[in-house]
Amino acid sequence: MILDSLVTDRLLLRKWMEKDIKPFVEMNQDPEVMKYFPKTLSEKETLSFVERITTHFDKHHFGLFVLEDKASTEFVGFTGLMIPSFESDFIPCVEIGWRLRKEFWGKGIATEAANACLKFGFETLNLDKIVSFTAKLNTRSEKVMQRLGMSYVKDFDHPKVDKDSMLCRHVLYELTKEQFSSSYL
């Protein structure tokens, strides 16, 4: 099934459009937004990321959706499901992730959007499990995982992050279809 959008109370989760590029580049160049990533992204790196997102959608019929504020049509960030592109003992899997412009932090938007993506993943894609991970220092994202009902699995060293970096150590969370379904009873 090919799905172009999801809707929540405040958000439209949709595929990427040309108008998203400029605010996405700006977001990826914001040191606060990118604090828990190895570095900010250049315009060229961001364009390459958008290309990977689009290719993932075309290949798997799911991916990272743009978050658009329904009231203002403003670019908020992204949330969605992806297949991680590195090797680890918990891969293959489907990961849920998010990144928001900082003016949208602390408003429950990541949780709202991620819940819609989890519902899509479990009910439409019929996934058995969805994982999420972040740098151990990124307690805000870890709290979103907990609010989503995800369970802590373990710490691990991210193979794409320099071993000497404070960002190498990550936390892994997961949510099963059964856990998700029981939370809606």
Secondary structure, DSSP 4 states (H G I P E B T S, - for coil): ----EEE-SSEEEE---GGGHHHHHHHHT-TTTTTTSSS---HHHHHHHHHHHHHHHHHHS--EEEEEETTT--EEEEEEEE--SS--TT-S--EEEEEE-GGGTTSSHHHHHHHHHHHIIIIIS--SEEEEEEETT-HHHHHHHHHTT-EEEEEEE-TTS-TTSTTSEEEEEEEEHHHHHHTT-
